[in-house]
Amino acid sequence: MKRFLVAIAIAAAMTGTGLPRQSLAQQSKAKTPPPAGQKPPATPQGEAAQAVAPPQPGWNARCTSASREAPLECAIEQTAVMTRTGQLIVLVNIRVPGDSRAPVVLVQLPLGLNLPAGAKIQVDDGKSVDLPVQTCEARGCFANTAVTPDLLAAMKSGKQLKVSFQTLARETITIPMPLADFAVAYEKIK
């Protein structure tokens, strides 16, 4: 029941109804003003981006195996969480399966999405990649696709990975994720 209420609170925040949205706005207003020459975001998307922050130190690498004889399956991942509650909003996991060695990206998104719109990932201002949502469960919704050599190269040299999706109200939310340490983390698992 508690998970259900949390899902409703996030969905309410994303659709612009209820108290959680106001809390996000109040939280973003309470922050110190941006440095000179930068304007604070004035859109709901900006408020969501301010309230969501990837935890440090960045991309985390890990390898596992089903047994000593089985090949290693390695992955790196980055998460974005609500700064106030620690609630996971987006998780990006790039794994290199032991059998094919071809990288795959899995993105976990919050509940309350416009499912037909799917999700998109984009490196800096490059071409966006569509991610159809395959399934949703209590933890969130999931989308995945193969990582093309062009996308991998862009992620290694890029500054920011943008994960975007639509709420039920068809409002686009974009979550920026830094790529500063992506290349180093990916070298550990390839």
C-alpha positions in Angstrom: 0.0 0.0 0.0 2.9 2.4 0.8 4.5 1.8 -2.6 1.1 2.5 -4.2 0.8 5.9 -2.4 4.3 6.8 -3.3 3.5 6.0 -7.0 0.4 8.2 -6.8 2.5 11.0 -5.2 5.0 10.9 -8.1 2.3 10.7 -10.7 0.5 13.7 -9.1 3.8 15.6 -9.1 4.3 14.8 -12.8 0.8 15.7 -13.9 0.8 19.0 -12.1 -1.8 18.1 -9.5 -1.6 17.8 -5.8 0.8 19.0 -3.1 3.9 17.2 -4.4 4.1 19.6 -7.4 3.9 22.6 -5.0 6.6 21.1 -2.9 8.9 20.8 -5.9 8.2 24.4 -6.9 8.8 25.6 -3.3 12.0 23.6 -3.1 13.3 25.1 -6.4 12.4 28.7 -5.2 14.2 28.2 -1.9 17.5 27.5 -3.6 20.1 30.2 -4.0 19.9 32.3 -7.2 21.9 31.1 -10.2 25.2 32.8 -11.0 25.1 36.1 -13.0 24.3 35.6 -16.6 22.1 32.5 -16.1 18.4 32.6 -15.9 16.5 30.2 -13.7 14.2 27.8 -15.5 10.7 29.1 -15.8 9.0 25.9 -17.1 7.6 22.9 -15.1 10.3 20.9 -16.9 12.9 23.2 -15.3 11.4 22.7 -11.9 11.5 19.0 -12.3 15.1 19.1 -13.5 16.1 21.3 -10.5 14.4 18.9 -8.1 16.1 15.8 -9.6 19.8 15.3 -9.2 22.1 12.4 -10.0 23.9 11.1 -6.9 27.7 11.3 -6.9 30.1 9.9 -7.9 28.4 9.3 -11.3 28.5 6.2 -13.4 29.0 3.1 -11.3 30.5 -0.1 -12.8 29.8 -3.7 -11.7 30.2 -7.2 -13.0 28.4 -10.4 -11.9 28.3 -14.0 -13.0 25.7 -16.7 -12.4 28.5 -19.1 -11.4 32.3 -19.4 -11.6 32.1 -21.1 -15.0 29.6 -18.6 -16.5 30.8 -15.5 -18.4 30.8 -12.2 -16.6 28.0 -9.8 -17.3 29.0 -6.2 -16.7 27.0 -3.0 -16.4 27.4 0.7 -15.6 24.5 2.8 -14.3 23.6 6.3 -13.3 20.5 7.3 -11.3 18.6 10.5 -10.9 16.6 10.9 -7.6 14.4 13.5 -6.0 16.8 15.5 -3.9 14.2 16.0 -1.1 13.0 12.4 -0.8 15.6 10.2 -2.4 12.9 8.7 -4.6 14.3 7.2 -7.8 13.1 9.0 -11.0 15.3 7.6 -13.7 17.9 4.9 -13.8 20.1 4.3 -16.9 21.8 1.0 -17.1 24.2 0.0 -19.9 25.2 -3.6 -19.8 27.5 -5.7 -21.9 26.2 -9.3 -22.0 28.9 -11.9 -21.7 27.7 -13.9 -24.7 27.3 -11.1 -27.3 29.5 -8.3 -25.9 27.1 -5.9 -27.7 26.0 -3.1 -25.2 22.4 -2.6 -24.4 20.7 0.3 -22.6 17.9 -0.2 -20.1 16.1 2.8 -18.8 13.8 2.7 -15.7 11.2 5.5 -15.6 8.6 6.5 -13.0 5.0 5.4 -13.2 2.4 7.7 -14.6 3.8 7.9 -18.1 2.1 8.5 -21.5 3.1 4.9 -22.6 2.4 5.4 -26.4 5.0 8.2 -26.4 7.7 6.0 -25.0 10.9 7.6 -23.9 13.9 9.2 -25.7 17.6 9.5 -24.9 19.8 12.2 -26.5 23.4 13.1 -26.0 23.9 16.8 -25.8 22.1 18.3 -28.9 22.6 15.2 -31.1 20.0 12.9 -32.6 17.5 11.5 -30.1 16.9 7.7 -29.9 13.4 6.5 -29.3 12.9 3.9 -26.6 9.5 2.1 -26.6 8.3 1.2 -23.1 8.1 -2.6 -22.8 6.6 -3.1 -19.3 5.7 -1.4 -16.1 5.6 -2.8 -12.6 5.6 -1.5 -9.0 9.2 -0.1 -9.4 8.4 1.8 -12.6 8.4 1.4 -16.3 11.2 0.0 -18.4 12.5 0.6 -21.9 15.6 -0.7 -23.6 17.4 -0.8 -26.9 20.8 -1.8 -28.4 23.5 0.8 -28.1 24.7 1.6 -31.6 28.4 2.4 -32.2 27.4 6.0 -33.0 25.5 6.4 -29.7 28.3 4.8 -27.7 30.9 7.2 -29.3 28.6 10.2 -28.6 28.2 9.1 -24.9 32.0 8.7 -24.5 32.7 12.2 -25.8 29.5 14.0 -24.7 28.8 16.1 -21.7 25.1 15.2 -20.9 22.7 12.4 -21.5 19.1 13.6 -21.6 16.3 11.2 -20.8 12.9 12.5 -21.7 9.4 11.1 -21.4 5.8 12.4 -21.3 3.5 12.5 -18.3 -0.2 11.5 -18.6 -0.9 15.2 -19.3 1.5 15.0 -22.3 4.0 17.3 -20.6 7.5 16.4 -21.6 10.0 15.9 -18.7 13.7 15.9 -19.5 16.2 14.6 -16.9 19.8 15.5 -17.6 22.5 13.0 -16.6 26.2 13.9 -16.7 28.5 11.9 -18.9 31.8 13.3 -17.5 33.0 9.9 -16.2 31.1 7.7 -18.6 34.1 6.8 -20.8 36.2 5.7 -17.8 33.4 3.6 -16.4 32.6 2.0 -19.8 36.3 1.0 -20.2 35.9 -1.0 -17.0 33.1 -3.2 -18.4 33.7 -3.5 -22.1 
